Amino acid sequence: MRLNTYTLLAAAALATTACAPQEAPMAEANGPARFQAHDIADFNGYAVSVADFNNDGRLDAIANSLGVPEVAWYENPTWERHVIFTGARSIVNQAMGDIDGDGIPEVAIQSSFAMQAENSEGINWVLRSDGQPAGAWQGEPIDRWETSHHVQWADADGDGNLELYNAPLLGPESLAPAYDQDQASFFWYDTETWTRHVIDDDIPGIIHRIRPVKWDDSGRDAFLMASFEGVNLYRASGSGMGMTWSKEVLTPGHDSEPAPRLGASDVGMGASGSGRILGTVEPWHGNEVVVYTEAAGGWQRRVLYDNINGGHEVVVVDLNADGYADIIANNQQRVTERTPDATPGVDVFYSPVDPATGEWTHVRLESEYAMNGCIDADMNNDSRPDLVCTGSGGKVRWYENLGL
């Protein structure tokens, strides 16, 4: 592995980026929370996120689709749709971060995506508002790299300023079905020049997700990466252009079958009692929901469920206010003639007091619409974490957390 020495709007996902708490665990775990579904839009979304786009103190939703050449956000609480950019096609992911301090987030998107590098131009854009967030935004293409697929803002050197991070799906020479002919790369960009800096260019197979987390008390964002390699932890030392990076493989994930049934599809972290857990979907686009608990010598792996259809993303957050993080996984596969046994939707797994050995409670939050991904966010300012999800089933949907 070569490590290059030249190398958030986070309010919506505090639970997945929080350090382990210091207080003692609670005496018992609560039962499942109650939810009420609200439709934000009829839309075949690939990715969904939230941000306060109009600076009114309420989180709005944003969703994009590989099949719709527009970027739009939905205004809370009416869910009026505001198209802000139309200059891209095959938009795969987006992320928000206010880098100029005007209270309106900049939006990073990745477009012209395909699973084959020769068909995937991989354009990385930064979209900026002119102060009127409901109107048209200006789009600046900052980089092109084949199969650019997952994007995040983070502050890896702890200086209070965000950098942009890009995890292309695979290396230029990797092809189906194994996708293991080439190495994938992980990059960051400074916001002054948008220069591409290499973090790692020797990652086997596919990178599916990168997640910024507060791993320790350094004040820096670290990254958890879900890939064919399993779950990796990346941490930066130094600052600015002088950042250097260390890599640690926390777990190989699912490793009992050859590629592409390897590693992890997504990973999240959450506080659990006086410790923390990792939640994953394994392998890539796989069937297993897995919890990892810290143990002497490493992370203890436990499969909670092995019947997810096309598992895609995961959220780790305490939904029922008992101090123990729960795990939410997506079923992105729709029922079709080819997949008559698919179980599309959203599955929630509620943690016991002892996540390593106790009995987790499984609840199907959604069973009609296929959902590629969800994000946890307090959409109505009631201090409860809600879920906002989207997918190929044709909905952007807010699941309001009503408490116990």
N, C-alpha and C positions, 0 to 999 in steps of 0.2 A: 504494500500500500504506500502511495506517495502522498504526503501531507505538505501542502504548499504554504510557506510562511507569509506569502502575500495574500495571503488569504485575508399596546395592540388594542390595536383595540382588543385587549385581552379580557376586558370585563365580561364578555359573553361566555368565557370558558374558564373561570377562575378555578373551578374544581379540578380540572385536568392539568393546571399549571401550578398548583399550590405545593409548597413544601410539606413534609410530614408535620403534623401538629405536635405540640409539646404536652398537651393535657392528657390525662389518663383516659382510657376507653370507657364508654358508658356501660351500664350494667346489662342492657339488653338491646336487641335490635328491633326496630319498628317493622310493621307490616307494610304492604304495598301502598303507595300513594294513589290517589284518585286523579284521573285526568279527564279533561273535556277537549275534544278536537274542534279546531276552527280552521276552515279553509282560507288560506291567504290567496291562492291563485290556482287555476287549472293550467299546469305547465309540466312538461316532461323534463324535469331538471336533472342535471348531473351532480352539481355541487350547490350547497346552500351555506350561507353565513349570515351574520347580523352585525349591524353597526348603527350608530345614531347619525344618519346622513344629514338631517336638517337641524341638528343641534337643539332639539326641543326636549331633551331628557328622556326620550323613549327610544328603545332599540327598534330599528327597522330591519326588514329582511331583504336579502339579495340572493338571487338564484340564477344560474346560467345553464345552458344546454349545449351539447355538441351539435344539435340540429337546428339551433336558432341563432342567427348572426346578430344578436343584440345583447347588450348588458343593461339590466333594469333592476331597480330597487322598488320595494313595496313599503308604502308609508303607513306606519302604525299610528292610529288604530283602524283607519278606513281601508287600508291595504290598496290604496290607489297606486297604480303602476307607473313608474317614471323611467322611460328609456333614456339612458345617458350616453350610450355609445353604440354605433352600428358599423364600425370599421373593421370587424374581425369575423372569422368563421371558425367552426369547430372549437369553441371555447370550452376548455376542460376544467380549469379551476381558477379561483380568485381568492384574494385576501385583502383586508383593509388595514391601513395604518396612517395616522395623521402625522406626516413627516414635516409639514410646514407650520403646524400649530394654530391653524385657523378654525379649528373645531369641526371641519369637514374632512373625513378621511380620504386619503388617496386610495385608489383601487388598483391592485396589481392583478392582471389576468394573463392567461396563457392560451394562445389560439393556434389554429392550423395544426391540430393534434391528430395523430393516427398511431396505431400500434406498430406500424412498420416505419423505420427511420427514413426510408427513401420517400415515403409519402407524408412525412411529418416535419414541417418546416420549424415548428416549435418557436413561435414568436412570443416574446415576453414584452408586455406593455405596462405602463403606468398611466392611469387615467386621473385627471385633475379637474376639479370643479372651478369655475370662475367666480364662485361665491353664491351662485344660484343652483343648489344641488338638484332641483327638479328639472333643470334644463339640460342642454347638451354639454358634455364634458370633452375636454381635449385629451387625445390619446397619443402617447409618445412610445414608439417601439424602442426598447432599450437593449435587446439582445435577441439572437436567434440561435437555438441549439436544438437539434433533433430530439423529438419526443419529450420536450419540456412538459411536465405533467403535474407537479405539485409545488405550490408557492406559499410562502409564509413570511410575515414580518416578525422580527425579534431583535432583542438588544443583547447580543452575545458578549460584548465587552463591558456591559454595565455602565455605560457613560450617559445613559438617559436618552440616547438617540437610536432610532430603529435602523436596522439593515434589512435588505431583502434577500430571501433564500429561495433557491430553485433546485428541485430534485427531479431531473429527467427520469422517465420511466425505465429506460434501458439504454444499453450501449448501441452505437450505430450499426454494429454487425449482428446483433442478436435477432433471431427469428423464431417464429412459432415452429413446433409446439413447446420446445424446451426453454427458449429465450436465454440460453446460457453460453452463447458463442462469444460474448463480449462483456466488458466491464462497464457498469454504470458510474455516473459521476454525481457529485454534490457540490453546489456553488453558492457563493454569496456575492452581493453587489453593494458597493458603497453608494449612498444617495447623492453624492456630489457629481460623480462622473459616470455612474452606472457601469463601472469596470467590473468584468467578471473575474472573481477570485476562486481558485480551486480549493475546496476543503478536502475532498477525497475523490480520486478517479479510479479506484480499484475495488468497486463493489460488485460482487457477482450477481448476474441475472437481473432481476427486477427490483426497483425501489417503488413501493406503492404509496407510502405516506411518511411525512416528517412532521413532528409535533413539538413545538417549543414548550419547555417545562422549567419550573424553578426546582432544580434538582437538589440544591444546597442553599446555604445562606450567603452565597457570594454576591448576590445582587445581579448576577448574570443569567440570561436565558441559556439553557442547554437544549439539545435536541434529542428526542427519541426518534429512531428511524425504523420503520417496518419494511423488511425486504426479504429476498430469498435467503439472506444471511441470518435472518431471525430478527431480534430487536437489538439495535445498536444505540449506544449513548455517545454523543459528540459534545465535547466541552472545549471552550476557547480559553486561551491564556493571552496575556498582552492586550493591546488595545488598537483600535483603528486598523490601518493598513498593516500593522505589525502583529495582528492576531495569528496565533498558531493553534492547532487543533489536536486534541487527543481523541481516540476512538476506543470504546470498550464494547465487546459483544456481551450483552447481558444474558441472552438466551438464544439458542439456535432455533427456537420455535418448533414447528412441525417439521421433522426431518426423517420420517420413516419411508418416504417414497421419493422417486426421482423427480426432477423438475418437470412441470411447473408446480408440483405439489410440495412446496418448500416454504420454510420460514413463516412470515406473518404478513397479513394484509393491512392491518392497522394496529395502533397501540395507543392507549391512554393511561394516565396516572391519576390516582386520587388518594386522599387521606382516608385512612381506615383505623379508627381508634387512635392509638398512639404511634401507629406506623403508617405505611402506605402500601398500596397494591398497584400492580399493572394489570390492565385488561387488554386482551388481544382478540382478533379474529384470525384464525389460522386454517390452512396455509393461505397463500395468495388466492383471493376469491373463494375461500374455502368454506368448510362446514362446521368448524369447531369454534366455540366461545371458550376462552381460556382465562383463568386468573392466575397471576403470579404473586406469591407472598415472599417477603424477605426471610431468608433462613441462613444459618451458618454456612458459609462457603458459596452462597449464591442465591438464586431465585427458585423457589419451589413451584413447579408447574402442576396445574390441576385443570383438567377439561371439565367444564360445567355442562356443556351441551354439544352434541355432534351432529345436529340435524338442521343447521342453517343452510339455506339454498343460495349459493352465490354470495357468501358473506363479503362485505365490502369495507365498511367503516365501523368504528366503535366509539362510544362515549363513556367516560368513567366519571361519575358525579353522584353525590349523595342526594337522592331524590326524596327521601322520606325523613330527613332531618334527624337521623339517629347517630350521626358521627361515623358511619361506615359507608364508604363509597360503593355505589351500585354500578352495574355494567349494562349498557344498552348496545345492541347489535342490530345491524340491518340485513334484511333479506331483500336483495335487489332483483331476484329472478321472478319474472312474471309467469303466470299460468298460460301456456300456449299448447298447441298440438304437440310440439316437441318436448315440452316440460309440463305434462299434466299433473305431476305430483308436487309442483313447486308450492311453497308456503310463503308468499310475499308478505312483507310488512316490517314491523319493528318488535323486537323481543327485549324484555327487560328482566334482569336478574338482580334480585335484592339480596344484599349481603347479610349473612349472620354475624354474630359477634366474632367468631373465629372464621375468617374467610378461607383459611387453609383446610379446615376439616369439618366445619359446620355445614348445615343444609341451606343452600341458596334457594330462594323462591323465584320461580319462573312465571312471568306474566306476559301474554301477547298483547302489546299496546295497540298494534295495528295488524290486521289480517287481510285487508282488501287490496291496499295499494303497495306496489313494489317500491322500496325506498333505498336509494343508493347511499344516503348519508343523513346524519342528524347533527345538530349542535345544541348544547345546553345554553340557555339564556333566560334571564328574567324579563319577559316581554311585557308584563303589566306592573312592574315595580312593586310586587307584593313580597319580595324577599324569598320567593320560592323559585328553584330552578325549573324552567319549562324546557320543552324540546321543540325544535323547529326542524322539520325533515322535508326532503324532496326525493324524487326518483322517477324512474321510467313509467311508473304507474299513473303519472299525469297529475300530480298534486304537489303544491307547496303547502304544508300543513303545520299549524301551531297546536301542540298538545299542551294545554294549560294545566299546570299542576295545582290541584285544588286542596292539597294536603291530605291528611289521613282521614 
